[in-house]
Every structure is written in structure tokens, then in C-alpha cells.
Amino acid sequence: MRAILLTATGGPDVLVPGEVPAPRPGAGEVLVRSEAIPVLYPETMLRSGAFPIPLDKPFVFGTQAVGIVAEIGAGVDSAWIGQRVMLGSNTFGTYAELVCVPVDGIVAVPQAVSPEDAAAVSMSGSVALPLLERAALTGTETVLVEAGATGIGGYLVQLAKEFGAARVIATAGGPEKGDRARELGADEVIDHRAADWPQRLAEVLAGTTVDVVFDSIGGESASALLDLMTPLRGRMLSYGWLSGAPAQLSAMDVIGRGLTLVGCAGPAWLAGVAAARGAVLERAATGGITVLSDLRLPLEQAAEAHRRLGERAALGTIVLRP
Ligand SMILES: NC(=O)c1ccc[n+]([C@@H]2O[C@H](COP(=O)([O-])OP(=O)(O)OC[C@H]3O[C@@H](n4cnc5c(N)ncnc54)[C@H](OP(=O)(O)O)[C@@H]3O)[C@@H](O)[C@H]2O)c1
């Protein structure tokens, strides 16, 4: 079968098309024929070597896909055969025509959702829902969504008011992404490409404060936000480090202001993200979420997809089609 191999860690060109033996489903597994494969920001971090990978190279890259169950292993309900499913793999292997995963790693895709849309919404939407639940918004609060034009941030912006935000401030890079964040529902947008963007946030707030920060940038900017957060009630939900480092905060920074830093990463968190996939796909089927997608490219162009993500050129999820 055709597949994209990670040959080394490094730039996008370490992703190389090749032919590999088709996998066969073992006990408790399904074999899925892929139709749409999302290219995800964390995958660019894995490819570059920023996140460690415990596998010998080369191996078939990729962590998620949508496709049709073609075969099942022993012990799997035969009703899955022919079903369109969204899958997450803990052992890579999804940038390929065929992929095997344990049956507990799949969720049925509703008929009303195209494979490309299911692939585009599955990861980012499934992170946004648990973040919004964890924020426990009260109906009167102001939220700040960092990188709110694309990916997880784009879904946070569009759903924040439904989950109880009164005012949504987003950050985005440049005018085009700023417009996109506004279209998605942001009341105000700040350009985070200016290094002093927290200062601009202070001007927008004009003496009011932020109750919840959805922090995906991390680094130094996170500490610059603390004095703009509501004392005693403010929560910072830290789920990404686009700047290259998590929020640079000390315990005293948080304690001294009565703020709460909520960690939203790690295995237990990701189990909750996986559990949200069904709800996100149901929203996509019923219009409860606007799917944010960008280019659809042939599987062979995985490196080009990674390049576009690295250049911050994508306005939604890029989907590969085998
Ligand atoms: N904890 C979790 O469960 C979880 C799960 C998946 C992903 N994540 C993390 O969440 C973060 C967002 O992921 P995503 O998939 O939603 O990303 P994405 O929106 O698809 O892409 C990243 C966006 O962030 C913006 N950005 C801001 N500062 C940046 C910087 N210093 N470098 C690169 N891009 C920057 C870019 O847009 P501009 O042009 O507007 O700057 C880009 O559009 C990432 O850190 C990712 O690793 C966390």
C-alpha cells in the first residue's frame, strides 16, 4: 500500500512517500481503508523532533484518519464492517491507504458528515469541548482565546458563548486571520504577532478583567496576562505552547493573585479528548459546529501540508486524501 514514512526528524521533507506491506487486523482490531487524513499541528512538532517519538525510523507517520472498516480481527463485532469511522492511533500509521487500530480507538461518523469534514473537525473540536466544559463559564464572564482563528482556538471562539461566555476576545496573526476570528464570533481581536500584544489587550479591556484564558501560546506572554485576569476568580487553561514553551509562571505568580492554572494535557486529559469525538461529530452532523477546513491534498503531498502549517498559512485543517 502507499504510505508516508517518517524517515528522520527534521523539516517537512523527512516525510517521504513509499510502498509498505498492508497491515492485518489482530485480535480486537479493525482494518480501516482511509478516505481522509487530517494533518495536525502536534504532528508537525513530532515530525520536527520537538516532541520525542519512541519508535525506530522509518515508520508510517500520522495519528488520525477517517475511513471505512474493511476487515475485523477476532473478537470484534461484525457490525463494524462497512461503517465509516474516525480513528485515533497511539502508534502512528495513519498517513496510509490502510491502517489497523484497536476497536476502542474508533468512533462512528454520522452519515451527514463527509469524510473530509469528519477528519477536519475531529481533533481540534474534540479538544475544544472538554476545554469549554472545564472552564465552567458562568454566563457573565470574559474569555480570551489565543490563536482563535484556526484549529482548537477557532472552535473555542465559535462555541464560547454557547458555553456561557459573555464577551469573547481572540488573538490572531494578521488581518486575514483577525477577520476569520471575528466571523467565528469574537467580539474583539488582537494581533498576537506584535510582541507587546498583552499591552494591547489591556487597552481593549479598559480596566475590566479576563475571567478565563484559553492559553495555547504559553511562554512569556502568559505571565504578562496575569495582571489582566480577575483576582480570585480567574482561570488560565493551559493546553498548548505555540511559542515553543509552556506558560512561564511560578506558583507564587498564581497564588499571589488567587488565580487558578488548569493543566489540560497528558494521558488523562487526552482520554477525555478522545471521549469527546462522538459529540463533536454529532455537532458537525446537526450544524452545532462550523467545520474549519483548508486544502485537500493527495496523500503524496504530506510534506507540502506540513510546510503550509509551519508557515502558518492554513486557515483550517489540511486534509490528505489517499
Ligand atoms: N492539550 C491538548 O489536548 C492539545 C491537543 C492538540 C493540540 N494541542 C496544542 O494546541 C496548540 C494549537 O493547536 P491547533 O491544532 O489548534 O493549531 P492550529 O490553530 O491549527 O495552528 C496553530 C495556529 O497558531 C497560531 N500561532 C500563534 N502563535 C504561534 C507560534 N508562535 N507558532 C506557530 N503558530 C502560532 C498560528 O496562527 P497565526 O498566523 O494566527 O499566528 C496558527 O494558525 C498547539 O500548541 C498544539 O500542540 C493541544
The ligand as a MOL file (V3000), in Angstrom:
LIG
                    3D

  0  0  0     0  0            999 V3000
M  V30 BEGIN CTAB
M  V30 COUNTS 48 52 0 0 0
M  V30 BEGIN ATOM
M  V30 1 N -3.6690 19.7350 25.0890 0
M  V30 2 C -4.2570 19.1760 24.0590 0
M  V30 3 O -5.1550 18.3370 24.2050 0
M  V30 4 C -3.8570 19.5480 22.6820 0
M  V30 5 C -4.3100 18.7990 21.5860 0
M  V30 6 C -3.9480 19.2050 20.3170 0
M  V30 7 C -3.1460 20.3090 20.1390 0
M  V30 8 N -2.6710 20.9880 21.2320 0 CHG=1
M  V30 9 C -1.8290 22.1690 21.0910 0
M  V30 10 O -2.6770 23.2960 20.9230 0
M  V30 11 C -1.9890 24.2870 20.1590 0
M  V30 12 C -2.8580 24.7170 18.9920 0
M  V30 13 O -3.0220 23.5980 18.1290 0
M  V30 14 P -4.0210 23.6710 16.8940 0
M  V30 15 O -4.0430 22.3250 16.2870 0
M  V30 16 O -5.2960 24.2760 17.3210 0 CHG=-1
M  V30 17 O -3.2280 24.6660 15.9370 0
M  V30 18 P -3.7400 25.4760 14.6730 0
M  V30 19 O -4.6960 26.5050 15.1160 0
M  V30 20 O -4.2160 24.5550 13.6280 0
M  V30 21 O -2.3920 26.1350 14.1760 0
M  V30 22 C -1.6290 26.9610 15.0180 0
M  V30 23 C -2.0870 28.4260 14.9030 0
M  V30 24 O -1.4990 29.1180 15.9840 0
M  V30 25 C -1.0950 30.3920 15.5700 0
M  V30 26 N 0.1640 30.7410 16.2860 0
M  V30 27 C 0.2670 31.6610 17.2680 0
M  V30 28 N 1.4900 31.7380 17.7190 0
M  V30 29 C 2.2170 30.8460 17.0230 0
M  V30 30 C 3.5770 30.4490 17.0450 0
M  V30 31 N 4.4600 31.0220 17.8790 0
M  V30 32 N 3.9730 29.4970 16.2010 0
M  V30 33 C 3.0870 28.9120 15.3390 0
M  V30 34 N 1.7820 29.2490 15.2730 0
M  V30 35 C 1.3520 30.2010 16.1150 0
M  V30 36 C -0.9260 30.3130 14.0460 0
M  V30 37 O -1.6770 31.3460 13.5090 0
M  V30 38 P -1.2720 32.8560 13.3420 0
M  V30 39 O -0.8960 33.0090 11.9240 0
M  V30 40 O -2.5630 33.4840 13.7280 0
M  V30 41 O -0.1920 33.1530 14.3110 0
M  V30 42 C -1.6080 29.0240 13.6120 0
M  V30 43 O -2.7540 29.2900 12.8050 0
M  V30 44 C -0.6640 23.6820 19.7550 0
M  V30 45 O 0.3260 24.1050 20.6670 0
M  V30 46 C -0.9060 22.2060 19.8820 0
M  V30 47 O 0.2740 21.4710 20.0890 0
M  V30 48 C -3.0320 20.6420 22.4770 0
M  V30 END ATOM
M  V30 BEGIN BOND
M  V30 1 1 1 2
M  V30 2 2 2 3
M  V30 3 1 2 4
M  V30 4 1 4 5
M  V30 5 2 4 48
M  V30 6 2 5 6
M  V30 7 1 6 7
M  V30 8 2 7 8
M  V30 9 1 8 9
M  V30 10 1 8 48
M  V30 11 1 9 10
M  V30 12 1 9 46
M  V30 13 1 10 11
M  V30 14 1 11 12
M  V30 15 1 11 44
M  V30 16 1 12 13
M  V30 17 1 13 14
M  V30 18 2 14 15
M  V30 19 1 14 16
M  V30 20 1 14 17
M  V30 21 1 17 18
M  V30 22 2 18 19
M  V30 23 1 18 20
M  V30 24 1 18 21
M  V30 25 1 21 22
M  V30 26 1 22 23
M  V30 27 1 23 24
M  V30 28 1 23 42
M  V30 29 1 24 25
M  V30 30 1 25 26
M  V30 31 1 25 36
M  V30 32 1 26 27
M  V30 33 1 26 35
M  V30 34 2 27 28
M  V30 35 1 28 29
M  V30 36 1 29 30
M  V30 37 2 29 35
M  V30 38 1 30 31
M  V30 39 2 30 32
M  V30 40 1 32 33
M  V30 41 2 33 34
M  V30 42 1 34 35
M  V30 43 1 36 37
M  V30 44 1 36 42
M  V30 45 1 37 38
M  V30 46 2 38 39
M  V30 47 1 38 40
M  V30 48 1 38 41
M  V30 49 1 42 43
M  V30 50 1 44 45
M  V30 51 1 44 46
M  V30 52 1 46 47
M  V30 END BOND
M  V30 END CTAB
M  END
